[in-house]
Amino acid sequence: MPQKDNFTNYTVYFGDDLVPFANANLSVASSAVLYGLSVYTVFPVNKTKQGMAAFRLEDHFKRLLESAHILGIDTFAEKWDFESFKDAVTKLITENTITHDVFVRATVHVVDNVPGTRSRGLTSKLSMFIYPAKSILPNASARVKTSVWRRVPDNAIPARAKVNGAYVNSVLAKQDALDSGYDDCVFLDSAGHVCELSAANIFLVRNGVLITPNTTSDLLEGINRRTILTYAANLKIPVQERTVDLTELYIADEIFACGTSAYVTPITEVDSRTIGSGAPGPITSTFAAMHTKTLHGEQNQTEKFLTHLL
């Protein structure tokens, strides 16, 4: 079947069934709508020689569980385990006859109407929909600026939980970057240290060492971030996970972003300062090529990351 031009023509998984996109609706009085009380994950499903395969599917399911647990959404884990989640993803891909690369967004919504600002003991529903696998950043390279908005700290809304409502923070920061003529922003924490981009993790290279902010730096513990660290270990590239100052970005040899929707994207400018030579660096290019091969089942070392669905 040819790729559908409009992703809203795809069938959606909602609640306990496959339904037309137009029928996957939430009440305007639900907690998900009123308070942003939903958690989500996005994962790629790609074409491989063995058929369609989801990238690190069990890790994505675990992140849904953990995000829900952090918020106190306790009804999701009571109903769903990994096998049932995998079966639902398989049904979604099969029903839509997917034979090309796509993203799947899976969200747990709290659907009770006007329950007040609480989370426990409330009804939750899982939704999943398919949309085009397009990068949120320019593929060749990206230009970024320091955000005028600080990253929401862990003791306010934890970044390691992918909470829908928390992404207002990212929207404010990304829009400021776009309004200023950049592709994205770099978030700083309350102490002025580097966290991440609006919706992607960040890495830099200095003197052959791969450096990234540690997981206590108010950032998402990204699944693709962990994958990059695996690539580095396989290539025996030294890694430092630590606090990163903004000015370290300015004098880095290479910088790149990574994430499901960012893939591995070179960053060649930060705050009007050219990074390195102004072109994608060798380590960035190596990781980008490795990641493409991993997603499409062309790399034996990382075949374990794929769950074959069809």
N, C-alpha and C positions, 0 to 999 in steps of 0.2 A: 504494500500500500504506500502511495507517495506521502511525503510529509505534509501535514495539514498546515495551511497558511495561518490560521487563527487558532491559538492554543485553547480558546474557549470552546472550540468544537470537540475537544477531547472529553471523554468520560472521566469523571472524578470519583475518588473514593471518599465517602462521607458517612460518618457514623459506623454503620455495619454493612454498607452496600455500595455498589457502583451506581452512580446517578449521573444524569446530564449536568454539565457545568452550571447551567442556569438554576438547577434545583438544589445546589449545595449552598444553602443559605443559613445565616445566623440571625437570631432575633436582635432588633435594635436595642432591646432591653437586657441582653445577655452580658455576663461579666466580661466576655471576650471583647465585646464592642465598647461597653461603658468604661472598662478599666484597663484594656489591653491585656487581659488575663489569659494569655495563650503563650505557649512555648513551641519552638519549631526547630527543624533542621532542614538543610537542603543537601541533596547528594546527586551526583551524576549517574546516569545509566547510559552506558556507551556500547557501541557495536564492537564486538571482538570476533575473532575467527570461530569461536565456540558459541556465538550468539550474543544476546544482550546480557550485560553484566553490570551490577551495581557496585560502586566503589565504597569499600569499608562500611558496608551496610550495618553490620552488628555494632560498630562504633557509633554510627549515627543513631541507631535505636537506643543505645546506652545513653547518649547525650540527651535524647528526649526524656528518658527516665530520670536522669540526674537533674535536668532543668525543672521538671515537674516536682521532683522531690525537694529541691531548694525552695520553690515557691509554696510548697505545702499542698500541691494538687495531688491528692492521694488516691483518686479513683482510676487514674490511667493504669498504674502498675497492677491494680487488682484485676484488670481485664485483659491486659496485653502482655505477651511474652515475645521473644524474638521470632520464634517460628510462626506465630500468627501474624506478626508484622511482615515478615518475609513473604508469607502467602498473600497478604493483601497487596504488597508491592508487585508481586508476580501477576496477580489478577489484573491490576491496573495496567501494566505493560502489555499483557496479552490482549486484554479487551480493546486496547487502542492500536493494536498491531504495530507497535513501535519497532522500527528497524534502523533508526538513526540516533545520534547522540542527543540526549535530552537531560534536563534537570527535573528532579522531583522534589517538591516542597511538602514536607509532612509536618502537620501542626496539631497540637493538642489544645482544644478550646474548652474553656469553662462556659457552659451554655445555660446555666440557671439564670432566670430573670430577676434582676434587681435584688440579689442576695446581700448586698452591702459589701464593704471592703473586707472580705475574708476569702479563704481558698479551700479549707478542708471540708470534706463530706459533700462536695458539690459535683454535679454531673459533668463529665467531660466527654468530648467527642473527638475522634481522630479524623482529620481530613488530609487528603493527598491529591495534588494535581500536577500535571506535566506542563512544562513550558520550554521554550527554546534554550539550548545550551549556548548562550552568548556571554562573553566576558563583560564584566562591569567596568573594565579599564581598557584603554587602548592596548592592543596586543603588542605593538612594536616597543612602546615605552610610555611611561606615565610621568606627568609633572604634578607635584604635590606641594601643599603649603601647610604650615602649622595652623591647626584649628584655633579660632578665637574662643571656642567652647572647650571646656575641660571634659575629660572622660568621667562618666558617672563612676564613683568609687564603689568598691566591693561592699562597703558598709552602708550603701544607699540602695543601689540595684546591682547585684553582682553580674559582671560581664561574662563569667563562665557559665551562666544560665542564659540561653538564647530566649529572652523574654520579648514578646512582640512590642509591648508598650515601651520598653527601654530604647527602642530604635528611633524614638523621637530625637534622642541625643545624636545619633548618627545622621539623621536627616538634617538637623540644624547645621552640623559640621560640614557635611558634604555639600549642602546648598551654598554655604558661605564660600567653599572652595570653587564651586562652579561659577558663582557670581564674580569671583575674583580672577576667572580665566584659567583655573587649574582643573586637573582631572579628579583629584581627591584631596583629602586632608590627612595630616598626621595628628592623632590625638596625643595630648600630654596628660599625665595624671595631676593630682592636686599639688604634688611637689615639683612639677615641671619635667618629669621624666617621660620618655617615649613609651607609648602603649601599643598602638596599632593604627591602621587606617580606619575609615568609617565602617568597613565591612570586610576587612582582610588583615591578616597578620603581616608583620614586617620583619625583614632580615637585612643585615648589612654584612659586608666583607671588608676586613682591614688586615692587610699584611698576611693574606692567606687564611685568616681565621674567620669562621662563620659566627656571627653574633646576633642574638635576638633577645628582646626583653623577656624576663622570666615570668612565670605564671602567677606571681604575686603583683604584677604591674598593671592590674585592672584591665586585663585583656581576655579575650575568648581563648580557651584552651583548644585551639583549632585542630581539627583532625588532619587537615592538610599541613598544618604546622608540624605535627608529629611525623608526618610522612617525609617532609623535607629533612628532618633530623635523622630519619632512617637512611635516606639517600646519602647524607653526609657521613654517617657511620660506615656505610658500604664502600664509600670512596676514601675513607680514612681522612676526611677533612676535619681538622680540629674545630670544636664548637664551644662557645661560651653562652650560657643562658644567664643573664644578669641584668641589673639596672643599666639603662642606656640613656645618656644625655643627648639632648637635641643637637648640640654642636658636633657630636660624633657622626651624625648623619652627614653633615656638611663636608667632612673630610674623609668619608668612606670611599673605598675603591669601587664598590658596587653596592647597590641597594635593590631589593626586589620585594614585591608583595606576593602573598600566596593565600589561596582560599578556594572553595568550591567554585565560586563565580568570578574569581580573579585569576584562576589557574596559577601560573608563575609569571608575573609581569615585571619586567625591568622598570625601575624608577631612575630616571636620568636627571631629574632636577628637583631640588627641595628649596623652597623659599628663594627662588631666583638664583640658586647656586647650582652650577653644573656638577654632577656627580661623576668622579673618575674622568674618563675620556669623553663622556657624554653619549656613549654607546653602551648597549648591553655587555656586561662583562662575561668572562669565560665560565665562572662558577654559576652565575645566573643562567646562562645559555645551556650549560650542562644539565642543571636541575629541570629546566623547562622541557628539554628533550626527554629526559628520564620520565617526567610526569606524564607527558603525552603517551609514551610507551606503556606506562603502568595502567593508565585509564583504559587503554585498548588491548590489554592482555599481551603485550609484546615484550615483556621483561620478566624473565623467570624468577628473579629474586623477589619480586613484589606481586607475583600471581596470587599469593595468599590474601591480598587486599580485595580481591574480586569475589563477588557472590554471583554465580551464573544463574540467570532467571529463566532463560529460554534456550 
